[in-house]
Amino acid sequence: MELITAHTHTGFTGHGEGTVRELVDAACAANIATLAVTEHYPLSSAFDPDAYLAMPANRLEEYVATVEAERERVRGVEVLLGCELDWLGDDEDRIFGADEFDRFDVVLGSVHFVDAWAFDNPAERGHWEEVGADHIWRRYFEVWCECVLSDMPFTVMSHPDLVKKFGIYPSFDPAPLYRKAAEALAESGRMVEVNTSGAHYACKEMFPAPQLLAEFCRAGVPCTVGTDAHHPSLVARGIEEGYRVMNEAGYREVTVPTRGGGGRSITIE
């Protein structure tokens, strides 16, 4: 079956490794048909003083040129130019031009910050004990729905239940949160991803959880797969398992982002 990944990273960001060329070559070796390179879009120094969470703003044009050069170099894989854009809500301190994201084929929408706190950053994990899982889960999904229904140019919503990354769960059943998330995403018309990296964190489960993925499927939300690779060797990790998880949730097709922001479908076999 055709392999695709709509979510990958490189050494352009402080916590990634490898060059774009190494990532593309690894994708070719793994027989990946479509590869979206989706580096973390620059954050301000207030959120990322060490340029660890996202690529530095002064490397953005270099990044774009490098990805564009790679997709001209190779013919065995369709290389998409993308980025992963953090939703900061009322804490947003960046100013975006009207056409700032037009050149990207894929814009991943991500929630890594809840009220300016990087909740999934191991260096800031102590705040979980201070605030408590119940509050954090409720607030995360509130922020996530705000992100989904915003006018930001997101094409795919990535790792929708990233809040479970550390394996810390609320005392209540999250099913109502899942239903609201699915309703919001269906209303937005955006795509969601199965992010295979979750299986390798403390939660030991892909993003989203099977119950949440089933809600997305029932709501008619199109779904793609991303490995969230931060090293070339991980570019294909878990793709076929991701397809299986989608199938078990009720999906029969994987949506594949294409050049210019469109999409096509492949049948899950």
Secondary structure, DSSP 8 states (H G I E B T S, - for coil): --EEES-B--TTSTT--S-HHHHHHHHHHTTEEEEEEEEE----TTT-TTS-SS--GGGHHHHHHHHHHHHHH-SSSEEEEEEEEE--GGG------TTTTTT-SEEEEE--EETTEETT-GGGTHHHHHH-HHHHHHHHHHHHHHHHTSSS--SEE--TTGGGTTS---SS--HHHHHHHHHHHHHHT-EEEEEGGGGGSTT-S-BS-HHHHHHHHHTT--EEEE--BSSGGGTTTTHHHHHHHHHHHT--EEEEE-GGG-EEEEE--
